Amino acid sequence: MRKTIAVTGATGHVGANLIRLLADKGFKVKVLVRRSSEALKGVPVEIVDGDLFDKAGLEKLCQQADVVIHVAALISIGGTSEKALYDVNVTGTQNIIQACERTGVPRLIHFSSVDAFQMNGFDEKVDENTLLDLNSKVPYKKTKALAEEMVMEAAGSQLEVVVLSPAAILGPNDNKPSLTGQMMMQMYQGRLPVIVPGGYYWVDVRDVCDVAVKAIDSGSSGQKYILAGEWVSLAQLASIIQQLSPHKVLRAVIPFWMGYAGIPFTTLYSAITQTRPLYTRDSLDILRTGSGFMSWDKAKADFGFNPRPITDTVADAINWYKNQNWIR
């Protein structure tokens, strides 16, 4: 009998790729959604109306599910209230755990983030034993850390738990689009000509989803797995995109202090244009303090995680955005 997999966050970047892979692998897929989305188009899924605060909807999602994959989260690098982040990322996760326990779901796969870990600079190594940043001044980091701690504490004889911690995710089927997708499109069109010196680990959404599917039957309960691909600076990312773009992608790399000084202007511009700012104090803090040495050896050993080159990921993502007529 084929397994039933319940998914939250199915209309997001990871979710849209994940439900397609699950369906292709022959699983029965149930998804929790508030409203219909292009992300669900053409995918054979059972739709459950509701959200992370609808306990009846959550129980309906979890009933007869062999595994729940909790992807839904509020991702923010500034401009979102800490209360909103806490409600979705922490309280929403608590509601998922309780729904799993009430309905007897045997296994929960929780999507956390490498941002949940404490990081103090480029030279500091980060692996699964790194402490969670439970008191971070960056609300997104703090709420993801609190949610991960809660999930790990729920692991026991009645509920197996596996935590996946991806880095910044890139790739196709990015319907909303994501913050990283917006950044790539702005770079491609030459609308983000000034960047700061930092960088980040980037990973392909399809490689992340491949691990999530393998975690349905593999991976020990109570374990977490970092899913990081390559560390690439923003300047290097711009250079990769330049090979694909007819526009002038990058004009200058400015020091961090100048980036911080420009926050009021980028905030005002975003308010006028009704767009989300890519440069905020939170995003600059993450870039400035992020680790350049993240280990994904554990995921490689347990799941065969072998992330593809970032050049392939960027090319596939740009082609997908082009096919949506979002960039030219």
TORZAZA-745386 format. One line per 8 residues: number of its first residue (from 1); their letters; for each residue x, y, z of N, C-alpha, C. Coordinates in pm, whole numbers, plus 50000, padded with zeros to 5 digits. Each point is the difference from the previous one (the first is absolute). Last residue first. Layout:
NUM	a	X:Y:Z:X:Y:Z:X:Y:Z  ...
! end
This chain:
328	riwnqnky	51346:53952:48134:50036:49993:49858:50145:50039:49983  49592:49818:50398:50124:50071:49964:50026:49983:49852  49607:49827:50179:50027:50091:50110:50127:50082:49976  49753:49622:49753:50001:50139:49947:50017:50103:50111  50026:49508:50018:49882:50064:50060:49981:50143:49949  50373:49746:49866:49882:49931:49947:49871:50054:50060  50416:50157:50164:49978:50046:49862:49873:49939:49942  50146:49850:50419:49943:50135:50010:49973:50059:49861
320	wniadavt	50216:49584:50014:49863:49986:50048:49933:50137:50011  50455:49983:49887:49918:49953:49888:49854:49985:50042  50311:50108:50334:49983:50113:49908:49912:49959:49882  50120:49660:50302:49908:50096:50061:49972:50117:49907  50318:49680:49869:49866:49942:49996:49897:50096:50060  50456:50125:50019:49954:49996:49861:49857:49946:49990  50213:49996:50422:49968:50136:49958:49945:50001:49858  50154:49588:50169:49880:50045:50071:49957:50138:49953
312	dtiprpnf	50407:49823:49842:49886:49929:49941:49869:50048:50062  50399:50166:50180:49982:50053:49864:49883:49933:49930  50146:49853:50429:49912:50117:50005:49979:50060:49862  50098:49470:50078:50071:50128:49993:49903:50118:49996  49822:49558:50245:50051:50032:49866:50071:50135:50002  49948:49649:50430:49942:50117:49932:50068:50030:49868  49924:49574:50315:50110:50041:49912:49954:50117:49915  49849:49616:50417:49986:50140:49957:50123:50044:49922
304	gfdakakd	49852:49564:50217:50067:50014:49871:49989:50139:49944  49840:49831:50438:49906:50014:49890:50065:50005:49862  50241:49941:50428:49871:49935:50026:49905:50003:49881  50448:50201:49987:50013:49863:50048:49865:49929:50009  50017:50460:49881:50062:49920:49894:50006:49854:50042  49854:50313:50314:49897:49977:49898:50054:49917:49885  50305:50128:50331:49902:49908:50058:49889:49968:49899  50340:50321:49895:50048:49862:49994:49897:49901:50051
296	wsmfgsgt	50024:50505:49930:49882:49917:49969:50041:49854:49985  50196:50501:50229:50020:49860:49964:49867:49933:49970  50222:50528:49983:49889:49916:50043:50023:49858:49951  50260:50477:50012:50041:49860:50015:49887:49919:50060  50010:50481:49942:50050:49955:49869:50041:49855:50002  49628:50320:50306:50115:49911:49991:50037:49969:49856  49749:50466:50190:49981:49864:49955:50129:49921:49987  49903:50481:50121:50041:49906:50104:49992:49855:49955
288	rlidlsdr	49883:50376:49712:50125:50040:50065:50050:49894:50098  49579:49957:49768:50112:49992:49906:50133:50025:50070  49608:50051:50255:50016:49860:49962:50118:49983:49905  49877:50439:50125:50057:49927:50114:50026:49854:49965  49777:50265:49684:50141:50035:50007:50069:49929:50117  49536:49950:49953:50069:49931:49891:50149:50031:50000  49725:50218:50322:50006:49856:50023:50078:49929:49890  49914:50463:49958:50099:49975:50105:50014:49850:50026
280	tylprtqt	49851:50104:49518:49948:50044:50128:50109:49976:50103  49906:49953:49440:50100:50042:50097:49930:50057:50122  49731:49849:49661:50096:49891:50009:50112:50032:50097  49458:50166:49973:50141:50039:49992:50090:49879:50014  49494:50007:49786:50072:49965:50122:50147:50041:49986  49585:50267:49758:50080:49879:49986:50070:49972:50132  49723:50396:49837:49926:49886:50055:50069:49868:49970  50137:50472:49911:49978:49906:49890:49920:49877:50043
272	iasylttf	50109:50340:50319:49943:50071:49886:49962:49903:49888  50226:49833:50380:49866:50044:50038:49930:50068:49883  50449:49875:49950:49913:49882:50001:49857:50036:50036  50329:50336:50020:49976:49961:49861:49905:49880:49993  50144:50140:50426:49908:50098:49941:49965:49962:49857  50325:49743:50215:49870:49978:50063:49895:50093:49941  50446:50052:49872:49944:49880:49937:49862:49968:50058  50233:50360:50192:49964:50032:49862:49939:49880:49928
264	pigaygmw	50168:49958:50449:49881:50086:49996:49953:50031:49858  50407:49741:50058:49876:49930:50033:49877:50091:49998  50495:50092:49929:49900:50017:49895:49866:49937:50030  50390:49969:50287:49962:50142:49990:49889:50022:49898  50194:49570:50048:49918:50032:50116:49950:50145:49992  50300:49863:49670:49873:49930:49984:49906:50029:50115  50436:50162:50019:49922:50078:49904:49864:49935:49975  50311:49779:50271:49954:50120:50070:49914:50086:49908
256	fpivarlv	50211:49604:49827:49881:49976:50082:49948:50128:50064  50267:50053:49539:50027:49943:50133:49872:49986:50081  49986:49967:49458:50018:50102:50102:50029:49935:50135  50027:49905:49440:49990:49930:50128:50032:50102:50108  49811:50056:49457:50087:50031:50113:49974:49908:50118  49799:49951:49552:50080:50120:49980:50096:50028:50115  49687:49575:49734:50063:50053:50120:50086:50121:49967  49719:49780:49662:49947:49947:50125:50055:50075:50121
248	khpslqqi	49881:50104:49469:50114:50019:50090:49953:49966:50140  49757:49761:49579:50009:50126:50072:50132:50007:50078  49826:49618:49750:50043:50103:49904:50022:50135:50067  50050:49482:50224:49919:50121:49986:50055:50095:49894  50193:49578:50175:49869:49965:49945:49917:50122:49962  50436:50010:50213:50020:49914:49884:49870:49966:49929  50002:50243:50411:50043:50084:49888:50021:49918:49873  49907:49792:50419:49880:50049:49933:50036:50085:49879
240	isalqals	50350:49848:50270:49935:49884:49938:49878:50046:49920  50218:50323:50257:50083:49963:49885:49940:49880:49925  49803:50142:50405:49974:50096:49894:50078:49966:49874  50087:49748:50380:49867:49968:49949:49962:50094:49886  50397:50086:50230:50014:49880:49915:49866:49960:49941  49999:50353:50306:50070:50042:49878:50018:49882:49905  49818:49922:50424:49903:50067:49915:50064:50047:49870  50221:49576:50231:49977:50139:50034:49894:50060:49908
232	vwegaliy	50039:49479:50153:50028:50089:49886:49970:50142:50044  50031:49446:50174:50009:50138:50046:50043:50085:49881  49719:49525:49957:50126:50074:49985:49991:50137:50067  49671:49641:50151:50069:49970:49875:50135:50068:49995  49656:49801:50412:50066:50117:49943:50074:49959:49874  49676:49802:50396:49997:49986:49855:50055:50128:49939  49987:49713:50509:50027:50122:49925:50004:49969:49852  49742:49736:50417:50091:49990:49885:50013:50135:49931
224	kqgssgsd	49831:49712:50498:49987:50114:49909:50108:49990:49893  49718:49640:50370:50120:50050:49934:49968:50118:49910  49693:49704:50252:50073:50086:50092:50127:50058:49942  49836:49555:49779:49916:50094:50073:50083:50079:50101  50219:49804:49544:49963:49961:50135:49915:50107:50067  50055:49855:49464:50035:50103:50097:49947:49965:50137  49741:49831:49552:50138:49994:50050:50024:50114:50098  49586:49931:49753:50034:49865:50043:50138:49989:50063
216	iakvavdc	49823:50419:49859:49875:49931:50031:50029:49862:50058  50336:50296:49821:49979:50001:50145:49868:49937:50041  50122:50070:49540:50076:49889:50058:49979:49989:50150  49807:50365:49778:49933:49876:49960:50073:49878:50057  50196:50422:50070:49874:49991:50073:49925:49872:49967  50394:50105:49760:50029:49953:50135:49870:49984:50080  49960:50184:49574:50045:49861:49987:50030:49941:50138  49903:50458:49964:49880:49917:49994:50035:49852:49986
208	vdrvdvwy	50351:50314:49988:49938:50002:50132:49879:49907:50003  50209:50073:49591:50086:49916:50084:49945:49992:50142  49786:50286:49695:49976:49861:49962:50086:49904:50081  50048:50475:50047:49875:49953:50060:49974:49854:49968  50497:50212:50033:49893:49983:49902:49877:49940:50066  50377:50322:50244:49971:49861:49969:49880:49993:49907  50412:50345:50256:49883:49990:49914:49980:49854:49961  50275:50350:50383:49987:49868:49940:49869:49993:49923
200	yggpvivp	50264:50472:50057:49915:49906:50072:50016:49862:49937  50232:50551:50042:49945:49893:49919:49923:49903:50087  50229:50559:49990:49976:49866:50054:49948:49899:49900  50105:50499:49950:50106:49901:49976:49964:49857:50036  49628:50360:49816:50095:50002:50111:50098:49883:49983  49728:50284:49594:49988:49892:50097:50105:50017:50109  49733:50253:49539:50091:50018:50114:49976:49889:50100  49740:50035:49597:50137:50023:49954:50102:50013:50112
192	lrgqymqm	49507:49833:49878:50067:49990:50129:50150:50021:49975  49695:49990:49642:49930:50087:50094:50052:49987:50142  50091:49761:49557:50085:50115:50031:49937:50097:50096  49836:49560:49838:49953:50117:49927:50081:50126:50029  50100:49584:50218:49996:49970:49857:49964:50124:49918  49981:50021:50475:50137:49996:49950:50000:49984:49848  49589:49970:50213:50048:50138:50001:50143:50008:49949  49815:49575:50049:49937:50070:49889:50043:50146:49995
184	mmqgtlsp	50152:49734:50360:50058:49955:49874:49941:50074:49881  49816:50083:50429:50136:50052:49990:50064:49962:49867  49579:49821:50104:49990:50143:49970:50138:50062:49982  49982:49555:50143:49960:50012:49860:49988:50145:49958  50085:49901:50448:50119:49973:49919:49969:50010:49852  49641:50048:50297:50093:50113:50015:50125:49979:49917  49573:49745:49815:50069:50009:50128:50089:50124:50006  49560:50008:49674:50119:49917:50021:50062:50023:50138
176	kndnpgli	49684:49785:49844:49951:50120:50070:50060:50133:49956  50089:49519:49837:49881:50067:49951:49969:50135:50064  50386:49642:49871:50001:50100:50107:49885:50098:49974  50212:49599:49753:49869:49987:50066:49989:50093:50120  50509:49903:49867:49875:50022:49926:49876:49978:50085  50476:50159:50231:49957:49900:49905:49865:50030:49938  50309:50089:50496:49983:50052:49864:49943:49890:49912  50095:50133:50567:49951:49910:49895:49978:50075:49869
168	aapslvvv	50319:50020:50479:49915:50081:49913:49965:49920:49875  50112:49675:50376:50054:50135:49986:49905:50079:49910  49826:49570:50305:50061:50047:49875:50060:50139:50013  49845:49581:50324:50041:50140:50013:50069:50047:49873  49652:49589:50235:50083:50038:49886:50028:50149:50007  49830:49574:50352:50008:50142:49971:50096:50024:49885  49668:49585:50231:50122:50030:49926:49996:50147:49963  49727:49622:50352:50023:50134:49951:50133:50007:49926
160	elqsgaae	49579:49644:50217:50136:50015:49950:50014:50138:49937  49646:49805:50378:50020:50087:49885:50148:50009:49966  49838:49724:50357:49876:50013:49924:50017:50083:49873  50358:49922:50316:49956:49869:49953:49875:50008:49915  50284:50442:50007:49985:49896:50102:49950:49871:49939  50097:50579:49923:50042:49868:49952:49989:49899:50113  49927:50479:50042:49882:49917:49976:50035:49859:49955  50323:50354:50070:49949:49955:50129:49879:49908:49984
152	mvmeeala	50187:50208:49619:50093:49899:50051:49953:49945:50134  49755:50355:49807:49984:49877:49923:50091:49890:50055  50039:50431:50186:49871:49941:50035:49980:49866:49929  50378:50263:49891:50013:49945:50135:49873:49926:50041  49990:50236:49596:50081:49879:49989:50017:49934:50137  49780:50415:49982:49917:49895:49940:50078:49869:49991  50230:50381:50151:49901:49958:50099:49913:49886:49947  50306:50202:49702:50071:49925:50104:49902:49947:50105
144	ktkkypvk	49836:50282:49666:50034:49870:49941:50074:49913:50102  49896:50441:50125:49879:49918:49991:50026:49865:49937  50360:50314:50032:49953:49960:50133:49879:49908:49991  50173:50197:49603:50092:49900:50054:49948:49946:50133  49760:50357:49811:49984:49878:49920:50088:49888:50055  50034:50436:50201:49878:49925:50032:49983:49871:49920  50453:50243:50163:49930:49992:49872:49876:49913:50020  50307:50054:50348:49935:50129:49982:49928:50010:49867
136	snldlltn	50100:49536:50298:50045:50088:49892:49922:50131:49998  50007:49583:50294:49987:50138:50047:50046:50101:49894  50014:49521:49936:49869:50019:50064:49977:50143:50047  50308:49704:49673:50006:50143:50035:49867:50043:50061  50263:49497:49999:49895:50080:49939:50007:50144:50052  50440:49667:49970:49887:50040:50082:49898:50082:49921  50321:49613:49787:50004:50142:50032:49873:50039:50077  50094:49566:49798:50022:50015:50144:50008:50146:50044
128	edvkedfg	49957:49851:49537:49876:49971:50073:50015:50012:50152  50334:50297:49720:49947:49868:49969:49879:49975:50089  50389:50413:49845:49864:49968:50045:49965:49859:49957  50464:50354:50081:49938:49883:49939:49863:49974:50062  50285:50474:49938:49947:49907:50098:49926:49885:49931  50203:50401:49789:50096:49894:50032:49948:49896:50097  49745:50400:49853:50033:49914:49887:50083:49879:50040  49681:50226:50374:50096:50046:49902:50040:49892:49901
120	nmqfadvs	49700:49937:50377:50075:50116:50045:50108:50044:49902  49505:49688:50102:50112:50025:49909:50067:50130:50041  49600:49599:50161:50083:50113:50038:50116:50013:49902  49535:49772:49837:50122:49976:50076:50069:50131:50039  49604:49962:49721:49965:49972:50139:50124:49981:50088  50003:50062:49519:49994:50126:50075:49960:49979:50145  50005:49654:49670:50132:50022:50059:50003:50130:50079  49535:49744:49960:50088:50081:49916:50137:50007:50066
112	sfhilrpv	49524:49664:49994:50055:50112:50076:50084:50083:49903  49603:49604:49956:50095:50087:49931:50039:50115:50091  49813:49478:50107:49986:50144:50023:50109:50075:49925  49716:49504:50031:50121:50060:49942:49981:50151:50005  49770:49548:50265:49993:50141:49962:50136:50045:49947  49689:49514:50124:50127:50065:49964:49974:50143:49953  49648:49684:50154:50122:49939:50054:50129:50078:49975  49458:50134:50095:50099:50002:49891:50132:49945:50054
104	gtrecaqi	49552:50061:50233:50086:49882:49994:50094:49995:49881  49670:50344:50171:49954:49910:49893:50089:49878:49983  50089:50347:50328:49859:49965:50017:49953:49896:49899  50444:50179:49975:49984:49917:50120:49855:49956:50017  50106:50297:49650:50064:49869:49975:49977:49906:50118  49859:50443:50049:49912:49929:49906:50056:49862:49968  50264:50286:50265:49882:49953:50075:49904:49924:49910  50376:50204:49800:50042:49892:50090:49880:49941:50072
96	inqtgtvn	49923:50383:49740:50027:49882:49917:50039:49881:50086  49947:50415:50211:49870:49946:49959:50017:49876:49912  50385:50238:50128:49942:49933:50116:49865:49936:49964  50203:50269:49678:50071:49872:50013:49946:49921:50119  49833:50434:49937:49957:49914:49891:50065:49863:50007  50142:50333:50302:49866:49949:50035:49947:49906:49892  50420:50189:49898:50004:49929:50129:49863:49941:50034  50063:50247:49591:50114:49908:50009:50001:49917:50129
88	vdylakes	49650:50333:49908:50008:49900:49893:50107:49896:50030  49941:50356:50313:49872:49931:49981:50012:49887:49898  50369:50290:50070:49982:49905:50109:49871:49918:49980  50089:50348:49697:50097:49891:49983:49981:49894:50107  49744:50389:50037:49955:49921:49885:50093:49881:49975  50123:50306:50337:49881:49924:50038:49950:49912:49886  50355:50305:49929:50045:49880:50072:49882:49914:50042  49961:50312:49562:50002:50011:50145:50045:49869:50063
80	tggisila	50166:50180:49520:49891:49920:50054:50009:50004:50151  50325:50216:49729:49874:50052:49951:49879:49921:50046  50482:49760:49947:49968:50137:50040:49867:50043:49943  50174:49585:49894:50130:50059:50033:49980:50147:50036  49686:49508:49967:50012:50145:49998:50141:50043:50037  49616:49567:49914:50140:50034:49981:50010:50151:49988  49646:49608:50198:50007:50139:49957:50148:50038:49996  49770:49495:49926:50068:50091:50092:49990:50141:49943
72	avhivvda	49884:49430:49884:49946:50136:50014:50077:50080:50105  50062:49523:49896:50082:50095:49925:49960:50144:50030  49943:49465:50179:49963:50137:50039:50097:50099:49936  49808:49476:49933:50117:50083:49970:49959:50145:50020  49819:49482:50166:49970:50140:49978:50132:50073:49973  49820:49456:49952:50104:50097:50032:49943:50139:49976  49712:49636:49969:50115:49923:50048:50114:50091:50043  49449:50095:49998:50128:50032:49936:50110:49914:50061
64	qqclkelg	49521:50026:50127:50043:49891:49912:50128:50034:49922  49812:50419:50222:49932:49872:50011:50044:49903:49891  50138:50471:50038:50085:49896:50059:49934:49863:50007  49773:50396:49830:50122:49979:49922:50076:49879:50051  49629:50140:50244:49956:49938:49875:50120:49970:49911  50079:50240:50394:49968:49860:50029:49953:49926:49875  50081:50459:49963:50126:49929:50023:49974:49851:50030  49632:50292:49957:50064:49977:49871:50129:49922:50014
56	akdfldgd	49780:50132:50391:49919:49898:49931:50061:49966:49865  50196:50347:50251:50030:49868:50057:49918:49889:49935  50191:50481:49848:49872:49931:49987:50019:49856:50047  50353:50319:49945:49925:50034:50120:49861:49937:50002  50322:49968:49635:50068:49947:50118:49927:50029:50131  49703:49970:49558:50132:50056:50020:50056:49945:50132  49595:49867:49585:50035:50038:50135:50138:50064:50006  49716:49623:49668:49990:50144:50026:50037:50030:50146
48	vievpvgk	50157:49595:49664:49932:50022:50128:50001:50150:50026  50078:49650:49549:50010:50132:50063:49916:50004:50128  50272:49619:49683:49876:50021:50074:50015:50130:50077  50260:49873:49523:50005:50008:50146:49859:50010:50056  50299:49966:49518:49890:49924:50062:50013:49999:50152  50157:50381:49627:50056:49903:50094:49884:49926:50068  49964:50378:49683:50046:49880:49932:50058:49894:50091  49972:50475:50206:49945:49969:49868:50064:49875:49940
40	laessrrv	50099:50249:50422:49929:49872:50007:49953:49951:49864  50221:50424:50071:50093:49898:50046:49936:49861:50002  49763:50407:49907:50063:49941:49882:50094:49886:50040  49595:50109:50332:50124:50061:49953:50048:49929:49875  49561:50072:50409:50058:49931:49885:50121:50077:49948  49879:50039:50520:49938:50039:49873:50072:49927:49887  50092:49893:50449:49897:50102:50029:49927:50041:49873  50246:49507:50128:50011:50128:49930:49887:50093:50041
32	lvkvkfgk	50272:49486:50069:49923:50098:50074:50017:50136:49934  50042:49463:49806:50061:50131:50023:49902:50091:50074  50137:49445:49847:49900:50090:50056:50068:50133:50030  50111:49527:49685:50040:50128:50059:49878:50079:50045  50212:49476:49861:49877:50075:50009:50031:50127:50079  50384:49739:49706:49935:50020:50130:49863:50065:49982  50344:49891:49651:49887:49912:50024:49935:50012:50135  50368:50252:49763:50048:49879:50066:49887:49905:50038
24	dallriln	49912:50427:49806:50077:49923:49902:50049:49867:50058  49786:50308:50286:49903:49942:49907:50071:49913:49897  50272:50239:50297:49925:49896:50071:49901:49930:49907  50234:50371:49834:50088:49885:50015:49928:49886:50071  49771:50405:49959:50020:49940:49868:50087:49876:50008  49934:50259:50387:49879:49924:49968:50010:49936:49861  50363:50277:50148:49986:49877:50079:49878:49920:49959  50092:50435:49815:50089:49896:49947:49979:49867:50069
16	agvhgtag	49755:50365:50158:49961:49977:49861:50087:49893:49934  50102:50146:50447:49880:49919:49990:49960:49967:49858  50366:50298:50092:50032:49861:50031:49877:49912:49978  49919:50453:49934:50105:49955:49908:50036:49854:50024  49510:50128:50157:50126:50072:50001:50102:49938:49908  49555:49828:50107:49999:50100:49893:50127:50084:49998  49903:49650:50329:50009:49940:49866:50005:50102:49888  49988:49984:50522:50084:50088:49919:50015:49954:49856
8	tvaitkrm	49890:49611:50324:49964:50140:50020:50093:50086:49914  49839:49455:49964:50098:50108:49983:49937:50134:50035  49958:49410:50031:49933:50128:50019:50103:50111:50002  49960:49467:49801:50088:50104:50053:49921:50131:50007  49929:49427:49951:49937:50131:49992:50089:50102:50070  50114:49497:49747:49993:50084:50118:49931:50132:49970  49909:49507:49758:50082:50120:49992:49978:50089:50122  49968:49452:49973:49915:50119:50000:50089:50125:50000
! end
